[in-house]
Amino acid sequence: MSYRTIAVQVNESLHNLNRIKLAAALAGNFEAHLIGTAASGVPEWFTMPGMVAEPGIVLTSYLESIREQARSLLAEFEAAAARAGVASFESRMIEQDAAAALCLQARYSDLLVIGQGDPNENLPSQSADIAQQVALNSPRAVLIIPFAGMFQGLGKRAMIAWDGSMAAARAVTAALPFLRRAESVQVAVFNPDRAVGAHGASPGADIALFLARHGVKVEVSVNETGDELDAGNALLSHLSDWNADLLVMGCYGHSRFREILLGGVSRTVMESMTVPVLMEH
């Protein structure tokens, strides 16, 4: 298994070019086709009652303005991909809201690269929780890039947050192209006694053996957080101590009417990630 098609979110964020450069580097490493994906549909807030006084009159001009912005951003993507030497790339403009457009493109990709929401940015083209929406609804693994920091040589030291769940197992499988290339991989297990039936007699041993059969250089770390530190912050602290440059984990939560609810660890990591995170729901 390898990544043959990688899609990357293209938007008006100040972090857009850094995200494209990282996706271009990944496309080069995996000899993958790269697709820059920009949304040109009406964002959710536009259709909410009371937000636009005369939506029928405003809609046509608004749609053309966001299409023009998308065309400009995709031209920047193509220029960046060409500068990076990507052998095969293309642009896609999808006339849906941003989250739906990215999830649609993910169906035809092996990996989707998106950005963590920056609380200092207010992007009119997308909702503030777009990363959460996409992580929970994408049919493929999502690689989320933090808004703070520069990331090169991604995946040399990869950590897996392992709890024995189906979501974590899917994330491990999706991350295999990274894990096989990594110099070191650690399976990190937290509070295994609290997850009844999720682990065998030796927590982390079975998934480590699975990975070893795929040629992954792997070790296992079993950790107890105690009562004073929640698992999400314990994971982030352990990630820093081990000097990881990639986190692989399952994403937990479910959608309700226009609301995204994330589990505690997922929410903590999404809000406070310090390295790129590969998530699978």
N, C-alpha and C positions, 0 to 999 in steps of 0.2 A: 504494500500500500504506500502511495505517495500522494502529495498534493499536486494534481494536474491543472486545477483551476482555482485561483484565489481571487476573491472579490474584495474590494476595499471601498469603504464609505468615503464619498466626496461631498464636502459641504463647505460652508463659509466660515467655519471655525478658524481661529488663528493657529490651531494645531494641525490643520488639514495637510499641509505640505510635509510635516514630519511623519504623519501617519502614512502618507503615500510613499515616501522614501523607504520606510520600513517594509511596507507591503511589496515594493519593487525589489528590495533586497531579498525578501523571502521568495518571490517569484524566480529570481535568478538562482538562488540556492537549490530550489526544488525543480528547476526547469519547467515552471508552471506558466500557464496563460493567465494574465492579469486583467481583471475587469474593474474599471472605475465606475462606481454606481452613484448617480445623483438623482434625487427625487424632485419631481416637478409638479406634484399634486398639491391639493389644498390641505394645509395642516389642520389638525383637529380644532384648534382654537378658533379658526376662521368661521366655522359653521355652528359654533355655539350660540344659543339665543342671546341677542343683545350685543354681540361683539361687533357686528357690522350693521350699520343702519339700513343700507340698501344693498344687500348682498348680490342681487342680480345685476346691478349696474357696476358694482366694484369688481365682481369676479373676473370678468374678461381681461381687464387691464392688469389685475393682480396676477392671474395665471401667466400672462405674457412676461411680466417682470421676473417671476421666479424661473420661467423657462430660460430667459436670457441669462439670468444668474447661473443656472445649471450649465448652460452651454459654455459660459466663460470659465467656470470651475473645471469642467471636463477638458477644456483646452489646456488648462494648467496641468491637469493630471497627465495628459498625453505628453506634454513637454517634459514633465518630470520623469515619466517612465522612459522616454527616449534618452534623456540624459543619463539615466541609471543603466542603460544598456539592456533593458528588458527585451527579450527576443520576440515575444508575442503578447500584444495587449490590445484592448479596445475600450471604448466608452459606452456606457448605457445610461440613458435618461428614462426614468420610469415615472409615469404620471400617476403616482399614488403618494400618500403621505410618507414621510421619511422611514418610519419603522416598517410599514407594510412593504415599501419598495425594497428595503434591504432584506427582509425575510423572503420576498419573492425571488430575488437574485440568488439568495443562499441555496435555494432548491437546486440550482444548476451549478453549484460550486462545491469544492471540497472544504473550503475554509473561508470564513467571512471575517474581515478585519475592520473593527470599528473603534471609535474613541470613547473613553470615559467622559462623562459630562463634566464640564468645567463650571463650577458655581459662579465664577466671575464673568461668564459669557451668558448672554441671553439671545439665543438664535431664533429668529422668527420662523424659520423653516421647520423646526422640530420641537418636540416637547422636551422638557428638562430630563425626563426619565427614559429617554430613548434607548440607552444602553440596556437598562433593565428590561424594557419591552422586547427588544431584539433577542437578548439572551434567553428569555423565557419562551419565545415564539419561533425562533429560527429552527428550521429543520436540519441544520448543520452546525458544527462546532463554531463558536464565535471567539475570536482572539481580540480581547479588549485592551487598548493601549492607554496607559495613564496619561492624563493631560500634563502632568509635571514630570520632567526628566527627558533624557535622550537615551535611546535604547539601540545598541549595536551588538552584533554577535549574539543575538537572541537564542536562548535554548542551550547554552553550554552547561549550565547547572540548573536542572529542572526539578521542581518539587511537585509531588502529587499529594493532594489532600485526600487521603483515603479513609472512607467510612464504611466500605462494603456495600454501598447503595447502587441501584441501577444507574442513576445519573452519573455517579463517579466512575462506574465501569464503562459507560459510554464515552465519558471524557477521556479516559485512558486510551481507549481504542482510537478515538479521533486524534489523539496527540502522538500516536506511534511514530509518524515521520519525524517529529521533533525528538522524541525520546531515543530513537535509534541513533541519531546524530549526536546526542548529548555526551559530553565528557563524563558527567556524573548525574545520576538521578536518585532522588531520595523519596521513598514512600513514607509520608508522615501520617501517623495515626494518633488521634487524640482521644483520651478517655475511652478506651475500647470496652471497658466493663459496663459503660452506660448504654452501649448499643447492643442489646441482647439479641443474639442470633446472627449478628452481622459479621462476626469474625470467628475464625477457628481457634484452636488451642494456642496458636502463635499468630497474633494479629499482624497483618501485612505480609505474612509469609507466602500465602497463595498467590496474591497479585504480583509479588516480587518474582516468584517462579515463572508465572505467565510472561512477565516482561523479559526475564533472562532468556527464555526460549525464543524471544524475538531479537536477541542480540543486544539487549539493553544492559548497560552497566548500572546496577541498582543496589541500593542499601535500604534498610528499614529503620525508622526511628519511631519509637512508641513513647508518647508523652502524656503526662497528667497535668491538667490545668489548675487543679485545686478549686476552691470556692471563690477566690478573689479575682479570677481572670476568666472572662468568657472565651469560648473556643475560637471565635473569629479573631479577636485581638491576640490570642495566644498563637494562632497560625501566622498572623502577620509578623509577630515578633520572632518566631522561629524562622520564618522566611528570610528575615534580615540577618539573623545570627548565622545562618547557613550560607549566606551570600548567593541566594538563588537569583536567576535572571528570568525565570518563567515559572508560573504557578498553573497547575492543571487541577481542575476541580469540577464537581457536579454543581449545577445551579438549581436551587430549590425555591419553589414558590408556585403560585397559581394566579391566573387572571380573574378578576371580577369586573363588573360593569364599569368600564373606563377607569379601572384602578389596578395597579400592579402591587401584589403583596409578595415580598421576598422573605425567605427564611432568615434566621438571625445571622448565621455565618456568611451566607451569600450577600446579605445586605451590608455587613461590616466590610467585607472585601471589596464590594462594588464602590463603596463610599471612600475607602481609605487605601486602595491598592497602590503599591509602590513599584511593582514590576508588571509587565504584561501578564494577563490571565486568560488562559484558554478554558472556556466554560462550555458545558453541554447540559441541556435540561433533560 
